[in-house]
Amino acid sequence: MTDARQRPDDPASGPTAPTPTTGLELREDARIPRRQVISWALWDWGTQPFNTVILTFVFTALYLTTEAFLEPGVAALGKADPAYQRGLADLSSGVGLWNTLAGLLILVLAPVLGQRADASGRRKAWLAGGTGGMVLCMLALWFVEADPAYFVLGAALIGLGSVLNEIAGVNYNAMMVSVATPRTVGRVSGLGWGLGYVGGILALVFVVVANASDWWGMPTDNGLAFRVIAVGCALWALAFAWPVLAFVPELPATKGRTPVGFFTSYVVLFHDIKALWHTSRRTFWFLLASAVFRDGLSGVFAFGAIIGGVSFGFSSDQVIVFGIAANLVAGVSTVLVGRADDRFGPRSVILTTLAVIVVAGLGVVFLRDLGPVVYWVGGLILSACVGPAQAASRSYLARVTPAGKESEIFGLYATTGRASSWMSSALWTIIIAATGATIWGTLGIIAVVLVGLVLMWFVREAPVGSGSGSSSATPASGTGRPADPGAAASRG
């Protein structure tokens, strides 16, 4: 079989356009210390409460989109009044609007900032800055009191936190190349996502325990309990996100490239995308497909708890319990499916999980009259698929990214990000505004996932196993080759 480094990535790219060597290929025989793998994965563990607790199940769903932020006259009408329901829908739509603006900002900034990180070799600095900024946003949520006047502040802080989280994530994902080999990248990526979900579970369990104990006598008026939760999530991130900065080695700066001015970076970016089209066509098309389906995946988690609370009438405790179950299912499935990624390839994992998400999402919408059981079954199926699809997407890109362009390519990859970007959140906002019912916004998210599934169908599989370009799932052999400690860590 022809070596992938000696052949065109796509017949249309021409016989003179060899596929660039990837960063993973350069680490084919690397021995990865266990501490580095775990330190890298702990960033997911430390920052996941922003997504789980702040963005999805608690602060946004149980506080920011509830009657606490309705005008007093509307709140007094009661849940059965159409104006009351319309007011809640407007709050949901408002959160979607700020998420849309955040997604557009990510779209503009992430690729260029990633490119600059590659050129300077300072990925850790960008990772630290983005993580620190996200922590400050969570701390600032302390000032979001239970009053309609503070709704915009809360939604804007969450949107800004999403942007900063994604900027940090660009460089975090790029650093995966430092702790993985072609044989272990699927499991390493799955380990990070899996630990993230487990971290989210523990944070939610703390919320349940605190609520069950009536917050140990602490006053809970004026949204104080939720504001304390936000501060707790910030401290959690500070406690667990730092090992990646201390123990994971920095990737070297891209050779032959010097940093340029911010606006000039867009010119360089255009030329790099053009070169990517000619030298790594598969990477180009995957970036396009993933920019769609990952946005839909983000929408599933960003708005899932709102659907449970508003459309299925879940109480606060029910939403949190569902969140714990959803994260447990997502964490377990992501770690387990990481093995399937290394064996069958990330494309197969992505296509299968996206197809299941579409079916389960339609079931949640059109079978909603059957009651909460529909949300439980459909929601847990969605949760079991979102994590593996996200982890496999990260694994796919690591397998095809040219060496020295990790942050730039993951910057392009981050145009949608883990939070809801402009496509799914815009459709969510528009459909709810048009229908006045939150449940129909789900169709906007599912539509984005479906389009991404169709696009991904036409993307070729990434190299699996040895990194030599073979589509075989069999790990590379090497007589007498020592076991890779990173592989053991990724399994653990």
C-alpha positions in Angstrom: 0.0 0.0 0.0 1.3 3.5 -0.8 2.4 5.4 2.2 0.1 8.3 3.0 3.0 10.7 3.2 3.9 9.9 -0.4 0.6 10.1 -2.1 -2.1 12.8 -2.7 -4.7 13.0 -0.1 -7.4 13.2 -2.7 -7.2 12.4 -6.4 -8.4 15.8 -7.2 -5.5 17.4 -5.5 -3.1 16.4 -8.2 -0.1 14.1 -8.4 2.3 16.7 -7.2 0.5 17.5 -3.9 1.8 15.1 -1.2 0.0 14.8 2.1 2.0 16.6 4.8 3.3 14.6 7.7 1.1 14.8 10.7 2.2 15.5 14.2 1.0 12.1 15.3 3.2 10.4 12.7 6.3 12.1 14.1 5.4 10.5 17.5 4.9 7.0 16.1 7.6 5.5 18.5 7.2 8.0 21.3 6.9 6.8 24.9 4.3 8.9 26.7 4.6 9.1 30.6 1.3 8.3 32.3 1.5 11.5 34.3 1.4 13.6 31.1 -1.7 11.8 29.8 -3.6 12.2 33.0 -2.5 15.8 33.4 -3.7 16.6 30.0 -7.1 14.9 30.6 -7.6 16.7 33.9 -8.2 20.0 32.1 -11.4 18.4 30.7 -12.3 17.3 34.3 -11.6 20.8 35.7 -13.4 22.9 33.1 -16.4 20.6 32.4 -18.6 22.2 35.2 -18.7 25.3 33.1 -20.5 23.4 30.4 -22.5 21.0 32.6 -23.4 23.2 35.6 -23.3 26.8 34.2 -24.2 26.4 30.6 -26.6 23.4 30.6 -28.2 21.9 33.7 -28.2 24.5 36.5 -27.4 28.2 36.2 -28.9 28.7 32.7 -31.8 26.1 32.9 -32.8 26.5 36.6 -32.1 30.1 37.1 -31.5 32.4 34.1 -34.5 31.1 32.1 -37.0 30.9 34.9 -39.6 33.2 36.3 -36.9 34.8 38.5 -36.0 36.9 35.4 -39.6 37.6 34.3 -41.2 41.0 34.8 -43.2 40.8 38.1 -46.5 41.4 36.4 -45.9 38.5 34.0 -44.6 36.2 36.7 -47.7 36.8 38.7 -49.9 35.4 35.9 -48.9 31.8 36.7 -47.6 28.9 34.6 -51.0 28.3 32.9 -51.1 31.7 31.3 -49.9 32.0 27.7 -48.1 35.3 28.5 -46.1 33.5 31.2 -45.1 30.7 28.8 -44.2 33.2 26.2 -42.0 35.1 28.7 -40.1 31.9 29.5 -39.7 31.3 25.7 -38.3 34.8 25.3 -35.7 34.1 28.0 -34.8 30.9 26.2 -34.5 32.8 22.9 -32.4 35.5 24.6 -29.9 32.9 25.9 -29.8 31.5 22.3 -29.1 35.0 20.9 -26.1 35.5 23.2 -24.8 32.1 22.3 -25.2 33.0 18.7 -23.1 36.1 19.1 -20.5 34.1 21.1 -20.4 31.5 18.3 -19.8 34.2 15.6 -17.0 35.6 17.7 -15.4 32.1 17.9 -15.8 31.8 14.2 -13.8 35.0 13.6 -11.1 34.6 16.3 -10.3 31.0 16.9 -8.5 30.1 13.7 -6.3 33.2 13.7 -5.5 32.9 17.4 -4.6 29.3 16.9 -2.3 30.2 14.0 -0.5 32.8 16.1 -0.1 30.2 18.9 1.6 27.9 16.4 3.9 30.6 15.1 5.0 31.7 18.5 5.1 28.2 20.1 3.1 29.7 23.1 0.1 27.4 23.2 0.3 27.1 26.9 0.1 30.9 27.3 -3.1 31.0 25.2 -4.5 28.0 27.2 -3.8 29.7 30.5 -5.3 33.0 29.3 -8.5 31.4 28.0 -8.9 29.2 31.0 -8.3 32.1 33.4 -10.8 34.4 31.5 -13.4 31.7 31.7 -12.9 31.4 35.5 -13.3 35.2 35.8 -16.6 35.0 34.0 -17.9 32.3 36.3 -16.7 34.4 39.3 -18.5 37.4 37.9 -21.8 35.5 37.8 -21.9 36.1 41.5 -23.3 39.6 40.6 -26.2 38.2 38.6 -29.1 38.8 41.0 -32.6 37.4 40.5 -34.0 40.4 38.7 -34.9 41.0 35.0 -32.4 43.8 35.0 -29.5 41.3 35.4 -30.6 38.9 32.7 -28.4 40.5 30.0 -25.4 40.5 32.3 -25.8 36.8 33.0 -26.4 35.8 29.4 -23.4 38.0 28.2 -21.0 36.5 30.8 -22.0 33.0 29.9 -21.5 33.8 26.2 -18.1 35.4 26.9 -17.1 32.5 29.0 -18.0 30.2 26.1 -15.6 32.2 23.8 -12.8 32.1 26.3 -13.4 28.4 27.0 -13.1 27.7 23.2 -9.9 29.7 22.8 -8.4 27.7 25.6 -9.8 24.5 24.1 -8.1 25.2 20.8 -4.7 24.9 22.3 -5.7 22.2 24.7 -6.8 20.0 21.8 -3.7 20.8 19.9 -1.6 19.7 22.8 -3.2 16.2 22.6 -0.5 15.4 20.0 2.0 15.8 22.9 0.4 12.9 24.8 -0.8 10.5 22.2 0.5 8.3 19.4 -1.4 7.0 16.3 -2.2 3.8 18.2 -3.7 5.5 21.3 -5.1 8.8 20.1 -8.7 7.6 20.2 -8.5 6.3 23.7 -6.6 9.4 24.9 -9.3 11.7 23.4 -12.0 9.5 24.9 -10.3 9.6 28.3 -10.3 13.4 28.3 -14.0 13.6 27.4 -14.9 10.8 29.8 -13.1 12.5 32.7 -14.9 15.7 31.8 -18.3 14.1 32.1 -17.3 12.5 35.4 -16.2 15.9 36.7 -19.6 17.3 35.6 -21.3 14.5 37.5 -19.5 15.2 40.7 -20.3 18.9 40.4 -24.0 18.1 39.9 -24.0 15.7 42.8 -22.7 18.5 45.0 -25.6 20.7 43.9 -28.1 17.9 44.7 -26.6 17.4 48.2 -26.6 21.1 48.9 -30.2 21.5 47.8 -31.3 18.4 49.8 -29.7 19.9 52.9 -31.4 23.2 52.2 -28.0 24.7 51.6 -27.0 24.1 55.2 -29.2 27.0 56.4 -27.7 29.5 53.9 -30.3 32.0 52.7 -31.3 31.3 49.1 -33.2 34.4 48.2 -32.1 36.7 45.3 -30.5 33.7 43.5 -27.8 33.4 46.1 -27.6 29.6 45.8 -27.0 29.7 42.1 -24.5 32.5 42.5 -22.6 30.4 45.0 -22.7 27.5 42.5 -21.0 29.7 39.9 -18.2 30.6 42.3 -17.8 27.0 43.2 -17.4 26.0 39.5 -14.7 28.7 39.1 -12.8 27.3 42.1 -13.2 23.7 40.8 -11.5 24.8 37.5 -8.7 26.5 39.3 -8.1 23.4 41.4 -7.9 20.9 38.5 -7.0 22.6 35.2 -3.5 23.6 36.1 -1.6 20.2 35.7 -1.7 20.5 31.9 0.4 23.7 32.2 2.8 22.1 34.6 3.4 18.6 33.2 2.5 18.5 29.5 5.4 19.5 27.2 4.9 22.5 24.9 4.8 21.8 21.2 7.6 23.6 19.3 6.8 26.7 17.2 6.1 26.1 13.6 9.4 26.2 11.6 9.7 28.8 9.0 6.9 31.0 10.3 7.3 34.2 12.2 4.4 35.9 14.0 2.6 38.6 12.1 0.1 41.4 13.0 -3.4 40.5 13.9 -5.1 41.6 10.7 -2.3 40.2 8.6 -3.0 36.9 10.2 -6.2 36.7 8.2 -4.2 37.0 5.0 -1.9 34.2 6.1 -5.0 32.2 7.2 -6.5 32.5 3.7 -3.3 31.2 2.1 -3.1 28.3 4.6 -6.6 27.2 3.8 -5.8 27.4 0.1 -2.7 25.2 0.7 -4.8 22.8 2.8 -7.2 22.4 -0.1 -4.3 21.3 -2.3 -2.2 19.2 0.2 -4.8 17.7 2.6 -8.2 17.7 1.0 -9.6 15.2 3.5 -8.7 17.6 6.4 -10.4 20.5 4.5 -13.7 18.6 4.0 -13.7 17.2 7.5 -13.4 20.8 8.9 -16.4 21.7 6.9 -18.5 18.8 8.0 -17.5 19.0 11.6 -18.2 22.8 11.7 -21.9 21.7 11.1 -22.4 18.6 13.1 -20.4 19.7 16.2 -22.5 22.8 16.3 -25.5 20.5 16.5 -23.9 18.4 19.2 -23.2 21.6 21.2 -26.8 22.6 20.9 -28.0 19.3 22.3 -26.2 19.9 25.6 -26.6 23.7 25.6 -30.4 23.6 25.4 -31.2 20.1 26.5 -32.0 21.0 30.1 -34.1 24.0 29.0 -36.2 21.5 27.0 -36.6 19.3 30.0 -37.6 22.1 32.3 -39.8 24.2 30.0 -41.3 21.6 27.6 -41.6 18.5 29.9 -42.2 20.3 33.2 -39.2 18.8 35.1 -38.6 20.3 38.5 -35.2 21.7 39.5 -34.3 18.4 41.3 -35.5 16.4 38.3 -33.4 18.4 35.9 -30.3 18.0 38.1 -30.9 14.2 38.5 -31.3 13.9 34.8 -28.1 15.8 34.3 -26.2 13.4 36.6 -27.6 10.4 34.7 -26.9 12.0 31.3 -23.3 12.8 32.2 -22.7 9.3 33.7 -24.0 7.7 30.5 -22.0 10.1 28.3 -18.8 9.5 30.3 -19.0 5.8 30.3 -19.9 5.6 26.6 -17.2 8.0 25.6 -14.4 6.1 27.3 -15.7 2.7 25.9 -16.2 4.0 22.4 -12.6 5.4 22.4 -11.5 1.8 21.9 -13.9 1.5 18.9 -12.3 4.7 17.5 -8.8 3.1 17.6 -10.1 -0.1 16.1 -12.7 0.9 13.5 -11.8 4.5 12.9 -13.3 7.8 14.0 -15.4 8.3 10.9 -17.5 5.1 11.6 -18.0 6.3 15.2 -19.1 9.7 14.1 -21.6 8.5 11.4 -23.2 6.0 13.7 -23.6 8.3 16.7 -25.0 11.2 14.5 -27.6 8.9 12.9 -28.8 7.8 16.4 -28.9 11.4 17.6 -31.2 12.4 14.7 -33.6 9.5 15.4 -33.7 10.1 19.2 -34.1 13.8 18.8 -37.1 13.5 16.5 -38.6 11.0 19.0 -38.3 13.5 21.8 -40.2 16.1 19.7 -43.0 14.0 18.2 -43.6 11.6 21.1 -43.6 14.3 23.8 -47.3 13.8 24.5 -46.3 10.5 26.1 -44.8 12.4 29.0 -41.5 12.6 30.8 -40.5 9.1 30.0 -39.9 10.2 26.4 -37.4 12.8 27.6 -35.7 10.3 29.9 -35.2 7.7 27.2 -34.5 10.0 24.3 -32.3 12.3 26.3 -30.1 9.5 27.7 -29.7 8.1 24.2 -28.6 11.5 23.0 -26.2 11.8 25.9 -24.7 8.4 25.1 -23.9 9.5 21.5 -22.8 13.2 21.9 -19.7 12.4 23.9 -18.3 9.7 21.6 -19.1 11.8 18.5 -17.1 14.7 20.1 -14.2 12.6 21.1 -14.0 10.8 17.8 -14.1 14.2 16.0 -11.1 15.4 18.0 -9.3 12.1 17.3 -10.0 12.3 13.6 -8.5 15.8 13.3 -5.4 14.8 15.3 -4.9 12.0 12.8 -4.9 14.2 9.7 -3.5 17.6 11.0 -0.1 18.5 9.4 2.7 18.8 11.9 3.3 22.3 13.2 -0.2 23.5 12.5 -2.0 21.8 15.4 -3.4 25.0 17.0 -4.3 26.6 13.7 -6.2 23.5 12.5 -7.9 23.1 15.8 -8.7 26.8 15.7 -10.6 26.2 12.5 -12.1 23.2 14.1 -13.3 25.4 17.0 -15.5 27.6 14.8 -18.5 25.9 16.5 -16.9 24.8 19.7 -18.3 22.8 22.7 -21.0 25.5 23.4 -23.7 26.3 20.9 -22.5 28.3 18.0 -24.4 30.3 15.5 -26.2 27.7 13.4 -28.0 25.6 16.0 -28.6 28.5 18.4 -29.8 30.7 15.6 -32.3 28.1 14.4 -33.3 27.5 18.0 -33.9 31.2 18.5 -35.8 31.7 15.3 -38.1 28.7 15.6 -39.0 29.4 19.2 -39.7 33.1 18.3 -41.9 32.0 15.4 -43.9 29.3 17.3 -43.8 30.6 20.9 -43.0 27.0 22.1 -39.6 25.8 23.3 -40.0 22.2 22.2 -40.0 23.1 18.5 -36.6 24.7 18.8 -35.3 21.1 19.1 -36.0 20.6 15.4 -33.5 23.4 14.6 -30.7 21.5 16.5 -31.6 18.2 14.9 -31.6 19.8 11.4 -28.0 20.9 12.0 -26.9 17.5 13.1 -28.6 15.9 10.0 -26.9 18.3 7.6 -23.6 17.5 9.3 -24.3 13.7 9.0 -24.8 14.1 5.3 -21.6 16.1 4.9 -19.6 13.6 6.9 -20.8 10.7 4.8 -18.6 12.1 1.9 -15.4 12.5 4.1 -12.9 9.7 3.8 -11.7 7.8 6.8 -8.6 9.0 8.7 -5.5 6.7 9.0 -6.0 4.3 11.9 -3.4 2.3 13.9 0.1 2.8 12.7 -0.3 6.3 11.3 1.1 5.1 7.9 -2.1 5.9 6.0 -3.5 2.4 6.1 -7.1 2.1 6.9 -6.4 -1.1 8.8 -7.4 -1.0 12.4 -4.6 -3.3 13.4 -2.1 -1.5 15.7 1.4 -1.2 14.3 3.6 -4.1 15.3 7.2 -3.9 16.4 9.1 -6.9 17.7 10.6 -6.1 21.1 9.0 -2.6 21.2 8.2 -1.6 24.7 4.6 -1.0 25.7 3.4 2.6 25.5 2.7 4.0 28.9 0.4 6.5 27.4 -1.8 3.7 26.1 -2.1 2.2 29.6 -3.0 5.6 31.0 -5.6 6.1 28.3 -7.3 2.9 29.2 -7.4 3.7 32.9 
